[in-house]
Amino acid sequence: MQTFSNAGGGAIVLSMAERIIENRAYLSEIDGKIGDGDHGVNMAKGFGMAAERLKSKDASLAEALDTLGTLLMTEIGGSMGPLYGVMFIEFAEKLEGNEAIDARTYGQMLHAGLEGIQSIGDAKVGDKTLIDTLAPAIEAFDAATAAGKSFADALTALVDAAETGRDSTINLVAKIGRASRLGERSLGVLDAGATSCAIILKELSLGARGRLQ
């Protein structure tokens, strides 16, 4: 059975922070078309603060995710800080105490994150939000593991579905948040939250896949 070690997994979160910071301008550009235009700036701020806290530590993945979630919850504005904050804190709680993370535990982590977001927000698939990335990604992961595919293959399926979900938001009308005021004018633009969620899921899952034993 394929697993990866929780210990030292904080490096995955550092890589995630690098990708978010690299995409700061892009995420804000997308957000500026139908939102406040500050998504990339806020995300880069929160992830950057977490990276500063973690870079001198050899943190576990659970510890790093908890650090990131707490900072996002307390330090960045708008709706995305609490949403991503609760997602990462729920991720951390599911991984805490597990020395080796297998596909079952990883799946439980993903579901806990989704449930955390849904507990504080009303968005569902089709509303042009990060849920359009996260929910299909989890479904793809579950389907792959249920079909007997390896942990590595399930992670690949997750990433592919996340990117497909992100791209689906181009053809959706926003139903939640500031963009919902635009109605049909929100068509034709990627959702910034769905885009950042795809970056996060890809970096997290590729990082996990690269550590599988």
Secondary structure, DSSP 8 states (H G I E B T S, - for coil): --EEESTTTHHHHHHHHHHHHHTHHHHHHHHHHHS-S-HHHHHHHHHHHHHHHHTTS---HHHHHHHHHHHHHHH--TTHHHHHHHHHHHHHHHHTT-SEEEHHHHHHHHHHHHHHHHHH----TTSSSTHHHHHHHHHHHHHHHHTT--HHHHHHHHHHHHHHHHHHGGG----SSGGGGGGGGGTTS--HHHHHHHHHHHHHHHHHHHH--
